[in-house]
Amino acid sequence: MTSPQIRIEPPFGPTDKPRERGVPLSVRLRAWAVRGAAALAITLALLALPFFVLVRSAVWLHDRGVGTAWLPLAGGVLFTGLLLVGYAVVTTRMISGRWRLPRYAKRVLLGITAAFALHGVLFLSANNAKSGDVRDGYRQVHPLLRVATATLVLVDRELVVTDASRTLDDYRRMGLPPYEASLHFGQPNGWVHAVDLRTIGRKRWQNGFMGLYFWSMGFQTLRHRGTADHLHVSLPPRRN
């Protein structure tokens, strides 16, 4: 008794072609370029999201009167830490097929977030300050504004703070009438709520991106033009 013959048919007939064989090369290249651009955009968005959450959520908490300067920042750190834990869980699932993280992972991610925020509050490079006096006055700026500025420095190394804390004597030296409502003065909470950033000598797109960044984070921005052209950035007053 002979066994029946088994015929293996090709996935497409002799006259058929794979789907891509009939597609022009230019169309395929365009499709690959679109997919590559989409993948790059998603990757950049995922990388930027933790920084956005850190600053924006802290400003949101401040705007709604949650605690003093430090409590909104702690809330931003917590939200960002939870987001990073979510990233780690998804990555672990993709690699090992498991949803669980090591016990120490959550504490490590939260610690990294807190360390970044603390570094932004305490440190401003001399390259990012107009002078030593400005750098000294920067220490009186509200912590949320300092963290937001430090975050922008990660992608804009040329950013320069030209002014931060002011006194009445500063206005007299500049030959200007004192503006007592200025947010460059110490506010009732003890913090300065405004900084000035250099715009002269920078590309238009850099200044535009800088203004868009602070606006998207919930800060108020005002461009002062003229010989002392700069971007004035301030932390908005709290809602009652």
C-alpha positions as CSV (number, residue, x, y, z in Angstrom):
1,M,0.0,0.0,0.0
2,T,1.5,3.3,-1.1
3,S,1.2,6.4,1.0
4,P,-0.7,9.4,-0.5
5,Q,1.5,12.1,-2.0
6,I,1.5,15.4,-0.2
7,R,1.7,18.5,-2.3
8,I,3.0,21.7,-0.7
9,E,1.5,24.7,-2.4
10,P,3.5,28.0,-2.4
11,P,1.8,30.8,-0.5
12,F,1.1,32.5,-3.7
13,G,0.4,31.2,-7.2
14,P,2.9,31.1,-10.0
15,T,1.4,34.3,-11.5
16,D,0.8,36.0,-8.1
17,K,3.3,38.3,-6.4
18,P,3.8,39.4,-2.8
19,R,2.0,42.5,-1.9
20,E,5.1,44.7,-2.0
21,R,6.3,43.5,-5.3
22,G,3.7,45.5,-7.1
23,V,4.3,48.7,-5.0
24,P,6.7,51.3,-6.4
25,L,10.0,51.7,-4.5
26,S,9.2,55.4,-3.9
27,V,5.9,54.5,-2.2
28,R,7.6,51.9,0.0
29,L,10.4,54.3,1.0
30,R,7.8,56.9,1.8
31,A,5.9,54.4,4.0
32,W,9.1,53.4,5.8
33,A,9.9,57.1,6.4
34,V,6.5,57.7,7.8
35,R,6.7,54.7,10.1
36,G,10.3,55.7,11.2
37,A,9.2,59.3,11.9
38,A,6.2,58.1,13.9
39,A,8.4,55.7,15.9
40,L,10.9,58.6,16.6
41,A,8.1,60.9,17.6
42,I,6.6,58.4,20.0
43,T,10.0,57.7,21.5
44,L,10.8,61.4,22.1
45,A,7.3,61.9,23.6
46,L,7.8,59.0,26.0
47,L,11.2,60.4,27.0
48,A,9.8,63.9,27.5
49,L,6.6,62.9,29.4
50,P,8.2,62.3,32.8
51,F,9.8,65.8,32.8
52,F,6.5,67.3,31.7
53,V,4.6,65.5,34.4
54,L,7.1,66.6,37.1
55,V,6.9,70.3,36.4
56,R,3.3,70.6,35.2
57,S,1.7,68.5,38.0
58,A,3.7,70.5,40.6
59,V,2.5,73.8,39.1
60,W,-1.0,72.5,38.9
61,L,-0.9,71.6,42.6
62,H,0.5,75.0,43.5
63,D,-2.1,76.8,41.4
64,R,-4.8,75.0,43.5
65,G,-3.3,76.0,46.8
66,V,-2.0,72.7,47.8
67,G,0.5,73.3,50.6
68,T,3.5,75.5,50.4
69,A,6.3,75.5,47.8
70,W,7.6,72.1,48.8
71,L,4.4,70.1,48.9
72,P,3.5,70.7,45.2
73,L,7.0,69.8,44.3
74,A,6.8,66.6,46.3
75,G,3.5,65.8,44.6
76,G,5.2,66.3,41.2
77,V,8.0,63.9,42.2
78,L,5.4,61.3,43.3
79,F,3.4,61.5,40.1
80,T,6.6,61.2,38.0
81,G,7.9,58.3,40.1
82,L,4.6,56.5,39.5
83,L,4.9,57.1,35.8
84,L,8.4,55.7,35.7
85,V,7.2,52.7,37.6
86,G,4.6,52.2,34.9
87,Y,7.3,52.4,32.2
88,A,9.4,49.8,34.1
89,V,6.4,47.5,34.5
90,V,5.6,47.6,30.8
91,T,9.3,47.1,29.8
92,T,9.6,44.2,32.2
93,R,6.5,42.6,30.7
94,M,7.9,43.0,27.2
95,I,11.2,41.4,28.1
96,S,10.4,38.7,30.6
97,G,6.6,38.3,30.2
98,R,6.1,39.2,33.9
99,W,4.3,42.2,35.4
100,R,6.2,42.3,38.7
101,L,9.1,44.5,39.5
102,P,11.9,43.8,42.0
103,R,11.0,45.2,45.4
104,Y,13.7,47.9,45.3
105,A,12.8,49.2,41.8
106,K,10.0,51.5,42.9
107,R,12.2,53.1,45.6
108,V,15.1,53.5,43.1
109,L,12.9,55.2,40.5
110,L,11.3,57.5,43.1
111,G,14.8,58.3,44.5
112,I,16.1,59.2,41.0
113,T,13.1,61.6,40.4
114,A,13.6,63.2,43.8
115,A,17.4,63.6,43.1
116,F,16.7,65.3,39.8
117,A,14.2,67.7,41.4
118,L,16.6,68.5,44.2
119,H,19.5,69.1,41.8
120,G,17.3,71.6,39.8
121,V,16.4,73.5,43.0
122,L,20.0,73.7,44.3
123,F,22.2,74.1,41.2
124,L,22.5,76.6,38.4
125,S,25.6,76.5,36.3
126,A,27.7,79.7,36.0
127,N,27.2,79.2,32.2
128,N,23.5,79.7,32.6
129,A,23.7,82.8,34.7
130,K,24.5,86.3,33.5
131,S,26.7,87.1,36.5
132,G,27.5,85.9,40.0
133,D,25.0,88.3,41.5
134,V,22.2,86.9,39.4
135,R,23.3,83.4,40.4
136,D,23.1,84.4,44.1
137,G,19.7,86.0,43.6
138,Y,18.5,82.9,41.8
139,R,18.6,81.0,45.1
140,Q,15.6,83.1,46.2
141,V,13.5,82.1,43.2
142,H,10.5,79.8,43.9
143,P,11.6,76.1,43.7
144,L,9.0,75.2,41.0
145,L,10.4,77.9,38.7
146,R,14.0,76.7,39.4
147,V,13.1,73.1,38.6
148,A,11.3,74.2,35.4
149,T,14.4,76.2,34.3
150,A,16.7,73.3,35.1
151,T,14.6,70.9,33.0
152,L,14.8,73.3,30.0
153,V,18.6,73.5,30.4
154,L,18.7,69.8,29.6
155,V,17.8,70.6,25.9
156,D,18.8,74.3,25.8
157,R,22.4,74.6,27.1
158,E,22.6,78.2,25.9
159,L,19.8,79.4,28.3
160,V,20.9,82.3,30.4
161,V,19.1,83.8,33.4
162,T,19.7,87.6,33.2
163,D,17.7,88.6,36.3
164,A,16.0,87.0,39.3
165,S,15.7,88.7,42.7
166,R,15.5,92.5,42.8
167,T,15.4,95.2,45.4
168,L,14.3,98.9,45.4
169,D,18.0,99.8,45.1
170,D,18.3,97.8,41.9
171,Y,15.6,100.0,40.3
172,R,17.4,103.1,41.4
173,R,20.7,102.0,39.9
174,M,18.9,101.2,36.6
175,G,17.3,104.7,36.7
176,L,13.8,103.2,36.7
177,P,10.9,103.9,39.0
178,P,10.3,101.1,41.5
179,Y,7.5,98.7,40.5
180,E,6.3,97.5,43.9
181,A,4.0,94.8,42.3
182,S,7.0,93.2,40.5
183,L,7.3,89.4,41.1
184,H,11.0,89.9,41.2
185,F,10.5,91.1,44.7
186,G,10.1,88.6,47.5
187,Q,6.5,87.6,47.8
188,P,4.5,87.0,51.1
189,N,5.6,83.3,51.0
190,G,9.3,84.4,51.0
191,W,10.0,83.4,47.4
192,V,10.7,85.4,44.2
193,H,8.2,84.4,41.6
194,A,9.9,85.6,38.4
195,V,13.1,85.3,36.3
196,D,14.3,87.0,33.1
197,L,15.8,84.9,30.4
198,R,18.1,86.1,27.6
199,T,16.6,86.4,24.1
200,I,19.3,88.7,22.4
201,G,21.7,86.8,20.2
202,R,19.6,83.7,20.1
203,K,17.7,82.1,17.2
204,R,14.1,82.9,16.8
205,W,13.0,79.3,17.1
206,Q,15.0,79.0,20.3
207,N,13.2,81.9,21.9
208,G,9.9,80.6,20.5
209,F,10.5,77.2,22.0
210,M,11.5,78.7,25.3
211,G,8.3,80.7,25.6
212,L,6.2,77.7,24.5
213,Y,7.8,75.5,27.0
214,F,7.1,77.7,30.0
215,W,3.6,78.4,28.8
216,S,2.8,74.7,28.5
217,M,4.1,74.1,32.0
218,G,1.6,76.6,33.4
219,F,3.9,79.7,33.8
220,Q,3.1,83.2,32.6
221,T,5.4,84.6,30.0
222,L,5.9,88.1,28.7
223,R,8.4,89.2,26.0
224,H,10.0,92.6,26.8
225,R,11.5,94.0,23.6
226,G,14.0,96.8,23.1
227,T,17.6,97.3,24.2
228,A,16.9,95.0,27.2
229,D,15.1,92.4,25.2
230,H,14.3,89.4,27.4
231,L,11.6,86.8,28.3
232,H,10.0,87.4,31.6
233,V,8.7,84.2,33.2
234,S,6.6,84.2,36.3
235,L,4.8,81.7,38.5
236,P,1.1,82.6,38.3
237,P,-0.8,83.6,41.5
238,R,-2.8,80.9,43.3
239,R,-6.5,80.6,42.7
240,N,-8.6,81.5,45.7
